[in-house]
Amino acid sequence: MGDAAGIGPEIIVKALTNKNVYWMCQPIVIGSPAIIRDALRFLSSTDSLPESQTGPPKISVLQSSMQSTATHGRIDVLDVSSLTPDAFSHGKIDAQCGRAAIKAIETAVQLTLDGMLDGITTAPICKASIQRAGSPFPGHTEMLTSLTQAEKSVMMLKTWDTSPQFESGFSVDLKKEKKNACASTNCPEHLTVSFVTNHIPIAEVSQQLSVERISDVIQITHDALIQFGISNPRLVVAGLNPHAGEEGMFGPEEEIYIKPAIRQAHATGLQVEGPLPADTLFKKALRGEWDAVIAMYHDQGNIPIKLIGFGQVVNITLGLPIVRTSVDHGTAFDIAGQGTASETSLIAALAAATQLVSS
């Protein structure tokens, strides 16, 4: 459900009025039925509903995921929170919302590990709210890594085309369409970025770099691209410093960490270039010269991919024993409760999760 004070509930109900979502998957919302019911007021007359239904979707409260019927026109909500709309204000940091978000995530992970769900798509959470609720984690990626006891994880952002599924419904050949959606040479606005570091201060990025970490991100990204249908992935690694360090003139990190990691990748037969200056390589990546970019820190990769694909970018956590995707945006407290939020990234994330669990 995400953070109830943000746009998560709104984009969930908007996405679940779209019949294409039910062609792709069997969605279950995990969270508070009261919050999801309240979010129905954000639906407009243009939102898609079954022909036989004139009012908003019905909310079906579940006590078990096995009770889900996944019927368009009815939103199944697994009740794990007693949070109500009058307990908080939209657009405000609130520990109650943080606790509800944490409970929903923990429940979703456990159900997926137990085989009751095939994958997870998360709505945005407020990092300050979950920390006020007692969470030690700065975000979803770190929390999911801990909950699944994964040894290593990587945050990947990827533009995702939902049109193949929407045109054909369940009859779509997911493996074939996965290749079409993921082949960078066929999509001029396609970009895939994996991250060596995630949600940390910029001043700490250099301290978090290591040959081992960069090597892990390269290998995990390579393996993921093969899963996405790219048989021989081509990767490029961005430098940390201006001009990729200029042979150490602008910083030592390229010489100490990045180049040795690339040499290790070459030794295992991977196609990896770099380190290259980040201010130019993204343009080349958009032209299809590589299948994925390895970025050193959060904004280095987030800014270019969201500039060209915002609303169609999916956050994928690699390295977990479960499938997890998410939206390309945060809680958007500045517009929460206004009914103006777009559900497009959430639909893309659902499409991505559907394809990944089918691979």
Rosetta blueprint (number, residue, H / E / L):
1 M L
2 G L
3 D L
4 A L
5 A L
6 G L
7 I L
8 G H
9 P H
10 E H
11 I H
12 I H
13 V H
14 K H
15 A H
16 L L
17 T L
18 N L
19 K H
20 N H
21 V H
22 Y H
23 W H
24 M H
25 C L
26 Q L
27 P L
28 I L
29 V E
30 I E
31 G E
32 S L
33 P H
34 A H
35 I H
36 I H
37 R H
38 D H
39 A H
40 L H
41 R H
42 F H
43 L L
44 S L
45 S L
46 T L
47 D L
48 S L
49 L L
50 P L
51 E L
52 S L
53 Q L
54 T L
55 G L
56 P L
57 P L
58 K E
59 I E
60 S E
61 V E
62 L E
63 Q L
64 S L
65 S H
66 M H
67 Q H
68 S L
69 T L
70 A L
71 T L
72 H L
73 G L
74 R E
75 I E
76 D E
77 V E
78 L E
79 D E
80 V L
81 S L
82 S L
83 L L
84 T L
85 P H
86 D H
87 A H
88 F L
89 S L
90 H L
91 G L
92 K L
93 I L
94 D L
95 A H
96 Q H
97 C H
98 G H
99 R H
100 A H
101 A H
102 I H
103 K H
104 A H
105 I H
106 E H
107 T H
108 A H
109 V H
110 Q H
111 L H
112 T H
113 L H
114 D L
115 G L
116 M L
117 L L
118 D L
119 G E
120 I E
121 T E
122 T E
123 A L
124 P L
125 I L
126 C L
127 K H
128 A H
129 S H
130 I H
131 Q H
132 R H
133 A L
134 G L
135 S L
136 P L
137 F L
138 P L
139 G L
140 H H
141 T H
142 E H
143 M H
144 L H
145 T H
146 S H
147 L H
148 T L
149 Q L
150 A L
151 E L
152 K L
153 S L
154 V E
155 M E
156 M E
157 L E
158 K E
159 T E
160 W L
161 D L
162 T L
163 S H
164 P H
165 Q H
166 F H
167 E H
168 S H
169 G H
170 F H
171 S H
172 V L
173 D L
174 L H
175 K H
176 K H
177 E H
178 K H
179 K H
180 N H
181 A H
182 C H
183 A L
184 S H
185 T H
186 N H
187 C L
188 P L
189 E L
190 H L
191 L L
192 T E
193 V E
194 S E
195 F E
196 V L
197 T L
198 N L
199 H L
200 I L
201 P L
202 I H
203 A H
204 E H
205 V H
206 S H
207 Q H
208 Q H
209 L L
210 S L
211 V H
212 E H
213 R H
214 I H
215 S H
216 D H
217 V H
218 I H
219 Q H
220 I H
221 T H
222 H H
223 D H
224 A H
225 L H
226 I H
227 Q H
228 F L
229 G L
230 I L
231 S L
232 N L
233 P L
234 R E
235 L E
236 V E
237 V E
238 A E
239 G L
240 L L
241 N L
242 P H
243 H H
244 A H
245 G H
246 E L
247 E L
248 G L
249 M L
250 F L
251 G L
252 P L
253 E H
254 E H
255 E H
256 I H
257 Y H
258 I H
259 K H
260 P H
261 A H
262 I H
263 R H
264 Q H
265 A H
266 H H
267 A H
268 T L
269 G L
270 L L
271 Q E
272 V E
273 E E
274 G E
275 P E
276 L E
277 P L
278 A H
279 D H
280 T H
281 L H
282 F H
283 K H
284 K H
285 A H
286 L H
287 R L
288 G L
289 E L
290 W L
291 D L
292 A E
293 V E
294 I E
295 A E
296 M L
297 Y L
298 H H
299 D H
300 Q H
301 G H
302 N H
303 I H
304 P H
305 I H
306 K H
307 L H
308 I H
309 G H
310 F L
311 G L
312 Q L
313 V E
314 V E
315 N E
316 I E
317 T E
318 L E
319 G L
320 L L
321 P L
322 I L
323 V E
324 R E
325 T E
326 S E
327 V L
328 D L
329 H L
330 G L
331 T L
332 A L
333 F L
334 D L
335 I L
336 A L
337 G L
338 Q L
339 G L
340 T L
341 A L
342 S L
343 E L
344 T H
345 S H
346 L H
347 I H
348 A H
349 A H
350 L H
351 A H
352 A H
353 A H
354 T H
355 Q H
356 L H
357 V H
358 S L
359 S L
